[in-house]
């Protein structure tokens, strides 16, 4: 079983604290959007592999300005805990 297959079967989302935003290439269209965030398709750039071998992710991009303007901090904290 590959790490990707294991992640697909995990009960909760996988947190990737070492993954950096600049290592990602995003798709042209958003997968979903909400009140304060957008979910985008992305792949990790791995220089010694072809693009078809790059790992795939759904990345939630949170708009911190909107969160602060509308007081959504508690909603975001609640969502992170889920």
MDTraj code that builds the backbone (N, CA, C; nanometers):
import mdtraj as md
import numpy as np

residues = "UNK UNK UNK UNK UNK UNK UNK UNK UNK UNK UNK UNK UNK UNK UNK UNK UNK UNK UNK UNK UNK UNK UNK UNK UNK UNK UNK UNK UNK UNK UNK UNK UNK UNK UNK UNK UNK UNK UNK UNK UNK UNK UNK UNK UNK UNK UNK UNK UNK UNK UNK UNK UNK UNK UNK UNK UNK UNK UNK UNK UNK UNK UNK UNK UNK UNK UNK UNK UNK UNK UNK UNK UNK UNK UNK UNK UNK UNK UNK UNK UNK UNK".split()
xyz = np.array([
    [0.0848, -0.1187, 0.0000],
    [0.0000, 0.0000, 0.0000],
    [0.0890, 0.1246, 0.0000],
    [0.0630, 0.2144, -0.0933],
    [0.1402, 0.3382, -0.1014],
    [0.0903, 0.4378, 0.0028],
    [0.1713, 0.5396, 0.0363],
    [0.1247, 0.6427, 0.1307],
    [-0.0043, 0.7112, 0.0837],
    [-0.0162, 0.7305, -0.0485],
    [-0.1357, 0.7950, -0.1033],
    [-0.2587, 0.7072, -0.0785],
    [-0.2462, 0.5776, -0.1017],
    [-0.3577, 0.4867, -0.0789],
    [-0.3951, 0.4831, 0.0694],
    [-0.2949, 0.4864, 0.1551],
    [-0.3208, 0.4896, 0.2996],
    [-0.3941, 0.6172, 0.3384],
    [-0.3537, 0.7303, 0.2801],
    [-0.4183, 0.8587, 0.3098],
    [-0.5633, 0.8583, 0.2630],
    [-0.5902, 0.7959, 0.1502],
    [-0.7276, 0.7882, 0.0999],
    [-0.8181, 0.7109, 0.1945],
    [-0.7626, 0.6135, 0.2624],
    [-0.8412, 0.5298, 0.3521],
    [-0.8453, 0.5823, 0.4956],
    [-0.7717, 0.6881, 0.5238],
    [-0.7676, 0.7438, 0.6590],
    [-0.9043, 0.7996, 0.6977],
    [-0.9364, 0.7900, 0.8257],
    [-1.0654, 0.8384, 0.8738],
    [-1.0721, 0.9902, 0.8802],
    [-0.9585, 1.0561, 0.8977],
    [-0.9542, 1.2019, 0.9062],
    [-0.8585, 1.2560, 0.8018],
    [-0.8713, 1.3833, 0.7660],
    [-0.7792, 1.4410, 0.6678],
    [-0.6345, 1.4331, 0.7171],
    [-0.5446, 1.4205, 0.6224],
    [-0.4026, 1.4149, 0.6546],
    [-0.3470, 1.5563, 0.6616],
    [-0.2836, 1.5898, 0.7726],
    [-0.2193, 1.7197, 0.7861],
    [-0.0750, 1.7054, 0.7391],
    [-0.0297, 1.7983, 0.6584],
    [0.1040, 1.7920, 0.6016],
    [0.1827, 1.9166, 0.6416],
    [0.2334, 1.9213, 0.7648],
    [0.2995, 2.0430, 0.8131],
    [0.4283, 2.0783, 0.7399],
    [0.4908, 1.9826, 0.6710],
    [0.6158, 2.0135, 0.6001],
    [0.5921, 2.0584, 0.4563],
    [0.4707, 2.0437, 0.4068],
    [0.4391, 2.0849, 0.2709],
    [0.4267, 2.2367, 0.2644],
    [0.4960, 2.2981, 0.1708],
    [0.4953, 2.4438, 0.1574],
    [0.4124, 2.4852, 0.0358],
    [0.3472, 2.5987, 0.0475],
    [0.2594, 2.6508, -0.0573],
    [0.3328, 2.6645, -0.1902],
    [0.4591, 2.7090, -0.1872],
    [0.5347, 2.7305, -0.3111],
    [0.5759, 2.6006, -0.3794],
    [0.5550, 2.4858, -0.3152],
    [0.5853, 2.3560, -0.3754],
    [0.4683, 2.3029, -0.4583],
    [0.3588, 2.3756, -0.4619],
    [0.2374, 2.3284, -0.5271],
    [0.2125, 2.3971, -0.6602],
    [0.1508, 2.3223, -0.7510],
    [0.0990, 2.3762, -0.8765],
    [-0.0513, 2.3549, -0.8700],
    [-0.1277, 2.4628, -0.8874],
    [-0.2732, 2.4552, -0.8737],
    [-0.3399, 2.4392, -1.0093],
    [-0.4537, 2.3658, -1.0091],
    [-0.5341, 2.3514, -1.1292],
    [-0.6062, 2.4814, -1.1610],
    [-0.6640, 2.4884, -1.2793],
    [-0.7276, 2.6116, -1.3262],
    [-0.8612, 2.6401, -1.2574],
    [-0.9317, 2.5361, -1.2151],
    [-1.0643, 2.5565, -1.1570],
    [-1.0671, 2.5185, -1.0090],
    [-1.1525, 2.5868, -0.9337],
    [-1.1718, 2.5545, -0.7927],
    [-1.2597, 2.4304, -0.7817],
    [-1.2333, 2.3478, -0.6804],
    [-1.3157, 2.2297, -0.6563],
    [-1.4421, 2.2664, -0.5794],
    [-1.4295, 2.3628, -0.4884],
    [-1.5430, 2.4061, -0.4067],
    [-1.5113, 2.5415, -0.3457],
    [-1.6153, 2.6087, -0.2975],
    [-1.5927, 2.7366, -0.2295],
    [-1.6956, 2.7520, -0.1190],
    [-1.6567, 2.8310, -0.0186],
    [-1.7448, 2.8562, 0.0945],
    [-1.7389, 3.0019, 0.1334],
    [-1.7877, 3.0330, 0.2513],
    [-1.7954, 3.1710, 0.2979],
    [-1.6582, 3.2356, 0.3138],
    [-1.5582, 3.1587, 0.3540],
    [-1.4268, 3.2171, 0.3803],
    [-1.3108, 3.1365, 0.3237],
    [-1.3410, 3.0415, 0.2348],
    [-1.2325, 2.9604, 0.1801],
    [-1.2682, 2.9056, 0.0429],
    [-1.1641, 2.8547, -0.0235],
    [-1.1775, 2.7905, -0.1540],
    [-1.0971, 2.6614, -0.1481],
    [-1.1500, 2.5534, -0.2046],
    [-1.0753, 2.4284, -0.2143],
    [-1.0267, 2.4159, -0.3574],
    [-0.8955, 2.3974, -0.3712],
    [-0.8342, 2.3903, -0.5035],
    [-0.7599, 2.2584, -0.5227],
    [-0.7605, 2.2111, -0.6454],
    [-0.6822, 2.0940, -0.6835],
    [-0.5369, 2.1382, -0.6972],
    [-0.4460, 2.0580, -0.6433],
    [-0.3043, 2.0932, -0.6523],
    [-0.2198, 1.9670, -0.6614],
    [-0.0983, 1.9845, -0.7111],
    [0.0009, 1.8776, -0.7169],
    [0.1310, 1.9317, -0.6604],
    [0.2082, 1.8424, -0.5976],
    [0.3390, 1.8797, -0.5442],
    [0.4429, 1.8645, -0.6535],
    [0.5261, 1.9656, -0.6696],
    [0.6328, 1.9610, -0.7690],
    [0.7449, 1.8708, -0.7180],
    [0.7760, 1.7683, -0.7956],
    [0.8894, 1.6810, -0.7656],
    [0.9758, 1.6797, -0.8911],
    [1.0911, 1.7436, -0.8826],
    [1.1729, 1.7707, -0.9999],
    [1.2229, 1.6466, -1.0735],
    [1.2446, 1.5362, -1.0054],
    [1.2977, 1.4183, -1.0729],
    [1.1891, 1.3212, -1.1212],
    [1.0614, 1.3656, -1.1199],
    [0.9510, 1.2818, -1.1668],
    [0.8685, 1.3578, -1.2692],
    [0.7947, 1.2827, -1.3506],
    [0.7060, 1.3471, -1.4471],
    [0.5837, 1.4016, -1.3743],
    [0.5138, 1.4952, -1.4378],
    [0.3965, 1.5565, -1.3740],
    [0.2912, 1.4534, -1.3362],
    [0.2767, 1.3492, -1.4147],
    [0.1758, 1.2471, -1.3842],
    [0.2101, 1.1688, -1.2576],
    [0.3350, 1.1779, -1.2119],
    [0.3765, 1.1085, -1.0904],
    [0.3750, 1.1992, -0.9676],
    [0.3467, 1.3281, -0.9861],
    [0.3411, 1.4202, -0.8727],
    [0.2201, 1.3874, -0.7853],
    [0.2347, 1.3899, -0.6527],
    [0.1203, 1.3652, -0.5632],
    [0.0110, 1.4706, -0.5820],
    [-0.1139, 1.4279, -0.5652],
    [-0.2296, 1.5158, -0.5813],
    [-0.2910, 1.5486, -0.4458],
    [-0.3446, 1.6710, -0.4350],
    [-0.4065, 1.7162, -0.3096],
    [-0.5282, 1.8023, -0.3386],
    [-0.6172, 1.8078, -0.2423],
    [-0.7228, 1.9084, -0.2385],
    [-0.6783, 2.0041, -0.1277],
    [-0.6535, 2.1299, -0.1636],
    [-0.5973, 2.2272, -0.0705],
    [-0.7030, 2.3316, -0.0362],
    [-0.7279, 2.3499, 0.0920],
    [-0.8213, 2.4525, 0.1360],
    [-0.7429, 2.5813, 0.1598],
    [-0.7767, 2.6852, 0.0836],
    [-0.7123, 2.8154, 0.0957],
    [-0.8091, 2.9064, 0.1699],
    [-0.7689, 2.9501, 0.2879],
    [-0.8559, 3.0297, 0.3746],
    [-0.8222, 3.1776, 0.3588],
    [-0.9248, 3.2589, 0.3398],
    [-0.9090, 3.4028, 0.3264],
    [-0.9145, 3.4648, 0.4666],
    [-0.7983, 3.4942, 0.5234],
    [-0.7926, 3.5455, 0.6604],
    [-0.8551, 3.6847, 0.6730],
    [-0.8495, 3.7629, 0.5680],
    [-0.9099, 3.8969, 0.5723],
    [-1.0616, 3.8865, 0.5908],
    [-1.1245, 3.7972, 0.5161],
    [-1.2692, 3.7767, 0.5284],
    [-1.3049, 3.7241, 0.6663],
    [-1.2238, 3.6331, 0.7180],
    [-1.2487, 3.5776, 0.8514],
    [-1.2496, 3.6889, 0.9558],
    [-1.1511, 3.7761, 0.9503],
    [-1.1410, 3.8851, 1.0474],
    [-1.2521, 3.9871, 1.0296],
    [-1.2836, 4.0218, 0.9046],
    [-1.3871, 4.1225, 0.8789],
    [-1.5248, 4.0799, 0.9297],
    [-1.5553, 3.9501, 0.9197],
    [-1.6880, 3.9013, 0.9572],
    [-1.6918, 3.8285, 1.0918],
    [-1.5788, 3.8223, 1.1590],
    [-1.5746, 3.7571, 1.2889],
    [-1.5956, 3.6065, 1.2830],
    [-1.5394, 3.5412, 1.1809],
    [-1.5569, 3.3972, 1.1625],
    [-1.4532, 3.3128, 1.2362],
    [-1.3741, 3.3709, 1.3243],
    [-1.2658, 3.2957, 1.3895],
    [-1.3172, 3.1685, 1.4571],
    [-1.4286, 3.1773, 1.5289],
    [-1.4807, 3.0597, 1.5987],
    [-1.5295, 2.9544, 1.4995],
    [-1.5868, 2.9976, 1.3865],
    [-1.6310, 2.9028, 1.2848],
    [-1.5141, 2.8269, 1.2244],
    [-1.4048, 2.8972, 1.2015],
    [-1.2852, 2.8336, 1.1448],
    [-1.2264, 2.7352, 1.2457],
    [-1.2181, 2.7752, 1.3699],
    [-1.1661, 2.6848, 1.4728],
    [-1.2513, 2.5594, 1.4857],
    [-1.3827, 2.5755, 1.4774],
    [-1.4745, 2.4621, 1.4845],
    [-1.4519, 2.3684, 1.3649],
    [-1.4354, 2.4261, 1.2463],
    [-1.4153, 2.3460, 1.1258],
    [-1.2828, 2.2702, 1.1306],
    [-1.1786, 2.3319, 1.1833],
    [-1.0490, 2.2660, 1.1941],
    [-1.0586, 2.1458, 1.2860],
    [-1.1400, 2.1551, 1.3900],
    [-1.1533, 2.0454, 1.4864],
    [-1.2308, 1.9262, 1.4297],
    [-1.3075, 1.9466, 1.3252],
    [-1.3901, 1.8383, 1.2691],
    [-1.3052, 1.7389, 1.1937],
])
top = md.Topology()
chain = top.add_chain()
for i, resn in enumerate(residues, 1):
    res = top.add_residue(resn, chain, resSeq=i)
    for name in ("N", "CA", "C"):
        top.add_atom(name, md.element.get_by_symbol(name[0]), res)
traj = md.Trajectory(xyz[None], top)
